Every structure is written in structure tokens, then in C-alpha cells.
Amino acid sequence: VIATELMYREKSNNRVVDKIYKVLADNNRRKILMLLNKSEYSVGELGVHFNISQATLSSHLSILKKAGLVESRVAGKQRIYRIIRDGLIEMVGEVDVLIGREDLANNRKGRRVNL
């Protein structure tokens, strides 16, 4: 039972990391995360940094939100977005293992870093 639970948890984690890699394949989404890493932004505030429509920007934010990389809150008539670092930390841990730095990956496990 324990082995089955561990295998299920590992498969679930792999799906999350795979999803994050796909989400980060888009340059606009990476740029959104870079901006949100510095501060919270509304869609309008983010929009001045891009040459895309607000609808396209909102679509990118929705994808990031579904991947668990950003969250939003309502402030008046605006939706304010901020980064969630947990998924990115897990992905970095995967990269650490790929480059032979399991010690760093193990240090990151269980760490929760939300601002």
C-alpha cells in the first residue's frame, strides 16, 4: 500500500512538473512571471509591458493560474495577480536532479515559499 501511494504521488508530481514546463515554454508567460516576481500587478498594469491584446494577456494569466503559478484577488473592479513559487521550486528541484545536484533538490523538498 505504501509503495502504491508513493508511486501515485510521484506520478502526480511528474504531471505537475510536466505541465509547468509546457506553460513556461511561452515567452510571454515567462515575462509575466518575471514581472510578478517583483510585484503584484493588475491586467492593465501588466499590459503596458506587452505588445499583445488584453484578451491574449488574460488568456496567458488564466493558463498560469491553472498551472498553479499565479493567483489573483479582487480589488475593486480590478483583478490583482501575484506569483506562487511552489511549482517553480519543484521544477528547479527536477533540474537540480538532472544536472546531478540532488543535494540541492532535497533541500528544496517540502519548502513553501509564497510571498
C-alpha positions in Angstrom: 0.0 0.0 0.0 2.8 2.4 0.9 4.7 1.7 -2.4 1.5 2.2 -4.4 0.9 5.5 -2.6 4.5 6.7 -3.3 4.2 5.7 -7.0 0.9 7.6 -7.2 2.4 10.7 -5.5 5.5 10.6 -7.8 3.3 10.3 -11.0 1.2 13.2 -9.7 4.2 15.3 -9.1 5.6 14.5 -12.5 2.4 15.6 -14.2 2.5 18.9 -12.3 6.1 19.5 -13.3 5.4 18.5 -17.0 2.5 21.0 -17.0 4.7 23.7 -15.7 7.4 23.1 -18.3 4.8 23.3 -21.0 3.4 26.5 -19.5 6.9 28.1 -19.3 7.6 27.3 -23.0 5.9 30.5 -23.9 8.0 33.7 -23.8 5.0 35.9 -22.8 4.2 33.7 -19.8 7.8 33.7 -18.7 7.8 37.5 -18.9 4.6 37.7 -16.9 6.2 35.6 -14.2 9.4 37.8 -14.2 7.2 40.9 -13.7 5.1 39.2 -11.0 8.3 38.1 -9.2 8.9 41.8 -8.5 5.4 43.0 -7.6 1.7 42.3 -7.8 0.0 43.7 -11.0 -3.4 44.1 -12.4 -4.1 43.0 -16.0 -3.9 46.7 -17.1 -0.6 47.3 -15.4 0.9 44.1 -16.9 -0.5 45.1 -20.3 1.9 48.1 -20.7 4.8 45.7 -20.8 3.4 43.7 -23.8 2.5 44.2 -27.4 -0.5 41.9 -27.2 -4.2 42.4 -26.6 -5.7 42.4 -23.2 -7.7 39.3 -24.1 -4.5 37.5 -25.0 -2.8 38.6 -21.8 -5.8 37.4 -19.8 -5.6 34.1 -21.6 -1.9 33.8 -20.6 -2.8 34.6 -17.0 -5.5 32.0 -17.0 -3.1 29.4 -18.2 -0.6 30.4 -15.5 -3.3 30.3 -12.9 -4.5 26.8 -13.9 -0.9 25.6 -13.7 -0.7 26.9 -10.1 2.0 29.5 -10.9 -0.1 32.7 -10.2 -3.1 33.6 -8.1 -5.4 36.6 -8.2 -7.5 38.6 -5.8 -10.2 41.2 -6.5 -9.5 44.8 -5.5 -12.5 46.9 -6.5 -13.0 46.4 -10.2 -9.6 45.0 -10.8 -8.1 41.6 -10.5 -4.6 41.7 -9.0 -2.2 38.9 -9.8 0.8 37.6 -7.9 3.2 34.7 -8.4 3.1 31.4 -6.5 6.6 30.0 -6.2 5.8 26.4 -5.1 5.5 25.0 -8.6 8.6 26.7 -9.8 10.6 25.5 -6.8 9.5 21.9 -7.6 10.6 22.4 -11.3 14.0 23.8 -10.2 14.4 20.7 -8.0 13.8 18.5 -11.0 16.5 20.4 -12.9 18.9 20.0 -10.0 18.5 16.3 -10.2 19.1 16.4 -14.0 22.4 18.2 -13.5 23.5 15.9 -10.7 22.7 18.3 -7.8 20.4 16.0 -5.8 21.6 17.7 -2.6 20.0 21.0 -3.7 16.9 19.2 -4.8 16.5 17.5 -1.5 16.9 20.8 0.3 14.1 22.3 -1.6 11.6 19.5 -0.9 8.9 20.5 1.5 9.8 24.2 1.3 6.9 26.5 0.7 7.8 30.0 -0.4 4.8 32.3 -1.0 5.0 36.0 -0.5 
